[in-house]
Amino acid sequence: MHRPPERYRPVNKRSTRGIYEAERLICLNIKSFIADLCYVDRSFLISSIAEGDHDAINDIVDSSSEMFFKPGTLCYAFGSRLAERYNAAPAVSLDMRFSHKFVIVSFSLHLDDGFAGVALRDGGLRFSKSATALDRLSDAFFDARIYCHDDHVGGAPGDPTTYRLH
């Protein structure tokens, strides 16, 4: 019997729950990076994407991530898109990569007026089949973060701001 390819098979709710949890975990752990990235002049970011100036975008991402993550863990993956809309600023999508402790995750970071979201680009199948993959991702984020003694984002002063599954 002929079986349809993976991309045409119906998605079951169990598999999407793991992907959703991985996207949620990524988003919660990079929220301080996203907040810093939102301080960048949006017109400069849009013009850099439109012109294909990946070096400028890479510099922006590196400077925003260096305060929160160890060097080389959260990187721009040299892909970006604009979603132009009528009577509004374009939405921005950046391809990103997190890699630390043998955990590598590629995702798209979507930035719009008052919205930031994460969509897994690859590796979603890993997270849909294994809870240990989520645990490894959580531990990798915990270890990749740079903690300051006065980091107040996560709650009380001195509390770590990384969100873990445990």
N, C-alpha and C positions, 0 to 999 in steps of 0.2 A: 504494500500500500504506500502511496506517495505521501510523505509528510511535508507540511509547509515549512518554509525556513523559519528560524527563530523570530525574526522581526514580524512575521504574520500571525504567530500564535497568540491566542488571547492571553491577556495579562491577568494573573490571579491576584487577589487582594493581599495574600501573604507576601508575595515578592515585592509589591509596591510599598508595603509597610517598611521593609528594610531599607529601600532606597530613600523613602521619605525621611526615615530616622537618620540616615547618613547625611542627607542634605541639611536637615535641621541641625545636626551636630556641627557640621562645617560652618553653617551660618552663625550659630551662636558663638563659635570659637573665633570667628574672624570679625565679629561686630565692631570691635575697637578699630581694626584696620579699615573697615568700611567707613566708619565715622571719620577717620582721618582722611580717607580718600575723597570724601564729600567736601572737604575744605579746598580741594583743588579747583581752580577756575574751570568751570564746566565748558566754557567756550574753547579754552585751550585744549582740553581733552577731546572735545568733538572735532576740532580742526586737526589734531594729531591723528585721530582715527581716519578722518576723511582723506588726509594726505598720505596715509600709510606710514607715518613716522613712528615705527615700532621702538626705536631707541628712546624717543621722548616718553612714550607710554611706559616702557620698561623702567626708566628713571623715576617716573611718578610712582609706580607700584613699589619699586625698591625703597624709595624714601618713606613711603607710607607704612611699609611692613617692617622696617628695621627697628622701630621702637617696640614692637610687640612680639616678633619672632626671631629666632636665631637665623643667622645669615644663610641664605639659600633654601630655606624651608618653604616659603610662600613666594612663588615666582609668577611672572607674566609669561604665558605660553605662546606669545607672538601671534595672537589671533584676536581680532576685535571687529565688532559690527555696530552699525548704527541703524536704528529703526526710526525712520523719519515719520512724523505725524503732522497732520494738518493743524496749524495754529498752536503748536506747542514745541518745546525743545525736544530734540531726538533722544530716544532712549539709548543707552550705551550697554554693550555687552562685551566683557573682556574674558578671554580664555585664561584660566589660571591653573597652576599646579602646586599642590602641597606634597612635599616629600620629606620624610623624616623616619628614621628607624625602620627601614625596609617597607614603609607604607607610602605608596604613591597614588595620589588621587588627582585626576584632572576634572575640572568643573568650569562652568561659565558663571561669571558674576554679572548679574543684570542690575543696572542702576537706572532708575527713572525718577521723576519728580515724587519725592516722598516714599519711594519703594526701593528696596534692595532684596534681591533673591539669588539663590544658588541652584543650579541644575547640574547634575553629574553628567560628564561627557563620556567617560569610560569607567569601567570598574563597577558599574551599577549591579551587574550580575553577581559580583562577589558579595555585595551587601545584602542582596535579596536571598541568598542561600545560607548565610552564616552569621550567627550572632557574634562569633569570635572576631569576625572582620570589623564589626562596629567597636568592639572592645579594643582592638589594636589601633583603630583610628583615634579613639578617645585617648588612649595612652600616648600615642604619638603627638597629639595636640598638647597634652599636658606637659610632655617633655620638651616640646619645641618652643613653648612660650618663654618670653623674658619677663620675669616678675620683678616689680618694683615694690619697695616697702610702702610707698604711698599710692598704690594703684587702687582707686576707690570704685572702679567700674562694677565690680562683681558684688558689692554689698558693703560690709563693714570694712574700715581701713585695715589693710594687711591680708584680707581674704584673697585667695587666688581667684582670678576671673575666668579660668577655664571651666567649661561645663563638661562634666563627665557623666557617663551613663549609670554609674554605680550609686 
